[in-house]
Amino acid sequence: MPVTPPRAEPADPRNHNFKWALVSLVCVSVLTFGFVDLGLQARSHTVDQAATPAVAPPPRQAAPRLSAAQRLMKRSDCLSCHTLDNKIVGPSFRDIASRYQGTPGIVEVLAGKVKDGGSGNWGNVPMSPHAQFTDEELQTMVTWILEQAPAAPVSNDQP
């Protein structure tokens, strides 16, 4: 003989508990989720505004804007061998800038070296050619690299 589960019919007067369970569920939902503000809140949800100091959220920091040169370098393999401060495979950008700082015509010379690739200036590890860039793009990148020279130390000596 198959057993059929009892049906919960709200209209059936014998389902008194069902009605109260439904009413309780609605009341709890209303009070908990705030569908109707009855002025009744549980103590754990009550916040004393006078006792709570107004704290502004921390300012949202914008992502640093990359220069045109940095965007070009990200498209290339430059950052696989070079970093701003540390030698990886090739010299750091700051080391390059320090070595060539103030040398006349160096932007065009270094742009040519980056375009053609080669080795010998910083060791025996060759730099691959970067012919995919225009001369203007290469000069933009080299100019940025040369701007990364460390600041000269400030001297406190009085003449």
N, C-alpha and C positions, 0 to 999 in steps of 0.2 A: 504494500500500500504506500503510495508516494506521500511524502510529507510536504505540505505547502506552508511557507512561512506566513505569519500573520501580516496582514496589510495594515499600514498606518493610514487611516482615513481621517483627516481633520474633522470632517462633518459628523463622524460617528461619536455619539455621546459617551461611549465606553472608552474613548481615547483621551480622557481628561489629562493624563500625564503628558501626552504628546503635545497638547495645546500649551500647557505650562512650560514645557521644554522649549517650544517654539517662541513663546513670549519672552522667556529668559534669554534665549539666544539673540533675539532682536534687541533687547534692552542692553545686554552686554556689548553687542556690536556698536550700538549707537553711542554708548558711553565711552567705549574704548577707542573707536575710530573717529568720533566727533561728528557723526552725520547730523546730529541735532544737539545744539548746545543747551543743556538743561541747567548749566551752572553747577553741575555735580562732577567733580573730578576726584580721582583717587589721589591720596596724599603724595604718592610717589611721582605723580605727574605735575604737581603744583610747584611753580617756581616763584619765589618771592623776588620780584623785580627790584625792589629797593635794596635787598641784601646782595644781589648779584651785580658786580661792577660791569659796566658796559665795556667790552673789549672789542676793538676793531679787528677784523680778520687780517692776517698778515698780507702785506701788499703782494699782488701777483707779479712775479718776476717774468719779464718778457724774455723769450729766448734771444740770445745774443745774435745780432745781425752779422752775417758773414759778408766780408768784402767781396768784390768781384774776383780778386785774386784767390781768395779762399774757396770760393765756389768752383773756380776753374781747377784748383788743386784737388778738390774732392772728386771731381770727374775723372781725374787722372790717377796714376799710381804713385804720385809724389809721397803721400802719407804712408806708403808701405815701407819706405826707406828713410824718411826724414820726419823729425818732430821739431817742435819749437825749441826745446831746451836740451834734448839728449840725442847722442849719436845712436842710431840703430844700425843700419847698413851704411848709410851715407852720413855726412855731418849734419848737425842740427842747423836749423835756419839761423839761429843766433851766431853760431860759429862762422857760417858763411858771411853773414852781415859784418861781423867783427873783422874778418880777414880782408874784405874788399871795401870797407867803409872809406868813403872819400876818394876812391880811385876814379879818375875821369874816364868816361865812356864805358864803364864796367857793365851797365845794364845791357847794352847791345852784345857785348862779348859773352856774358853769362847766358843770355837768351839763346845765343848761337850754340853754346855748349849743351844747354838743356835740349835744344832741338836735335842736335846731331848725336848726343850721347858721348860716351868715351870714359876714359879712366886716367889715373896718374896724378891728378891734382890733390886728391884726398886719400890716396891709397890705390891698391890694385883692383878693387872691386869696380867693375864697369857700371856706368849708369846707362840704362837703355835709352834709345832715342825717343823723342816726343814730337815727331813730325806732324801729328794730328792737329797741333795748335798753330794758329797764325802767329806771325812775328809780334803783332800787337798784343795778343793774349800772353805770349811768353814774356814780353817786356812788363806787362801788368803783374805777372806772378813774381818775376825777379825783383821788380821795384818793391813789392810788398815784403819779400824776403829781406832785402837790404834795409828796410825800415825797422826790422826786428833787432837791430844791434842793441846790446845792453847799454843802458844809460851810463855815461861816464860818472865815476864816483865823485861826490862833491868834496872838495878840499876845504878844510877849515884854516889853512895857512893864510896868514895875512902878509902881503908883500911889504 
